[in-house]
Amino acid sequence: MKISFLNRVRFSPWFTQLVILRRCNLSCGYCNEFDNTSAPIPLETLKARLKKIKDLGAFSINLTGGEPTMHPDLPELVRYCRQELQFLRTSMISNGFYMKPELIQALNEAGLQDIQISIDGVKPNRTTVKVLDSLRERLTDLKNHAKFKVVVSGVVGSCPPAESFEVIRFAKDLGFKPRVLLIHDHDGQIQLNEEQLKAFQTIKEQIPKSFPEFTDYRDQMIREGTAPFKCRAGSRYLYIDEFGKVSWCSQTRQVFSKDLMEYDYSDLRREFYSYKSCQDRCTLGCVRASSSVDGWRRQEQPVAH
Ligand SMILES: C[S@@+](CC[C@H](N)C(=O)[O-])C[C@H]1O[C@@H](n2cnc3c(N)ncnc32)[C@H](O)[C@@H]1O
């Protein structure tokens, strides 16, 4: 079915996250998005999924996991997204542990445009080792070799606030783009105390404002427990798991799921309008960024899914 440009802009995915393997080298205590054993999804299966995502009118692609750098075909996947499918933006999320010069060089050549690394604190603790003390060498390698943009996020709620400040300072000193994220509970919902919320506000004041922070609905969520927009997951934002199922996001895999290969324009359109009861207290940054764009205009009335 041919989609008009206007409808493509409205309903097609602006941001799609594709899980290329569920396996991760880490076991962060707050995370429910990994296992320690599963095999990488075969290259040809992933290429077929990427082609289908492009056919749905998607503008950009983000490769995720698990830990995407554990996939042996990561550079070829990036090359396929950039050079053959020509997504406007090809990015990935990584914990950074395997970002050594050889892999960075391969990703440069493949045409990766940006990488997001979130860093939970400074010192390893019982919950996480994804911290500055484990990653300084890898981040320096990225500074010295990466031709792609590096976004480093501090995470409020995963360590004492002083450590989040230190992460942001380190990221700025290396010339990376700093961001701040909020830890969520196992339903993707905000779960922070007063001290952590104060730390969040302080960090936000320290980082240059840019999209999506300009339209940051987190302020309203923190203040009133509501969101000034309707969640567009399943449409403007897509999450596709290792089985090739589309879900609203990583935290709603049990709530909504449909095979990507059967997903079509009517699904995009329906999910654009469908009401998600989790939206008000959701902290998932990628979903928020894709949904908050039309927070300025009158929202349709909730329609139960
Ligand atoms: C599931 S990981 C996949 C990519 C990669 N393994 C990594 O660590 O970045 C994607 C992102 O989700 C974040 N994440 C997982 N569980 C979270 C939670 N409960 N609250 C906030 N962020 C979380 C991770 O820290 C990471 O930045």
The ligand as an ORCA input file, in Angstrom:
! r2SCAN-3c Opt
* xyz 0 1
  C      18.528     -2.663     27.696
  S      19.910     -1.646     27.385
  C      20.485     -2.255     25.851
  C      21.759     -1.667     25.390
  C      23.011     -1.894     26.203
  N      23.168     -3.211     26.707
  C      23.156     -0.879     27.301
  O      23.452     -1.245     28.436
  O      23.035      0.312     27.030
  C      19.196     -0.118     26.893
  C      19.181      0.940     27.932
  O      18.149      0.678     28.855
  C      18.588      1.118     30.123
  N      17.767      0.528     31.173
  C      17.517     -0.759     31.397
  N      16.724     -0.911     32.487
  C      16.472      0.347     32.945
  C      15.729      0.866     34.046
  N      15.085      0.079     34.908
  N      15.699      2.202     34.213
  C      16.347      3.026     33.361
  N      17.078      2.601     32.308
  C      17.141      1.267     32.114
  C      20.024      0.685     30.135
  O      20.790      1.294     31.118
  C      20.448      1.090     28.740
  O      20.836      2.426     28.711
*
